[in-house]
């Protein structure tokens, strides 16, 4: 599964370059993909696609999972 996840991240880089002209997405985008995927490859594929389509929506989903400064996050798997 790790090899497939790495291949997927490489595809995200290619797509990011084609869509935005940047060589790679920022570390925050990759972190958001991993956060939302919760270790599930199928979810990782969905959120990798969302990252390329609209990284802002991905960020909102990831923020719902992450713990906030004032305590635990929303705790739901809304991604």
URUR-V674031 format. One record per pair of residues at least 12 apart in sequence whose ideal C-beta (glycine too) atoms are under 6 Angstrom apart, sorted by the first residue. I is the first residue (numbers start at 1). J is the second residue. D is the distance in Angstrom with one decimal. If there is no record, write none. Layout:
I:J:D + I:J:D
//
This chain:
1:41:5.7 + 8:48:5.5 + 12:48:4.9 + 15:52:4.6 + 19:52:5.8 + 29:51:5.3 + 29:55:5.3 + 32:58:4.9 + 32:59:5.6 + 32:62:3.9 + 33:47:4.9 + 33:48:5.5 + 33:51:5.4 + 35:62:4.4 + 35:65:5.5 + 36:61:5.2 + 36:62:5.3 + 36:79:3.9 + 61:79:4.2 + 64:78:5.2
//
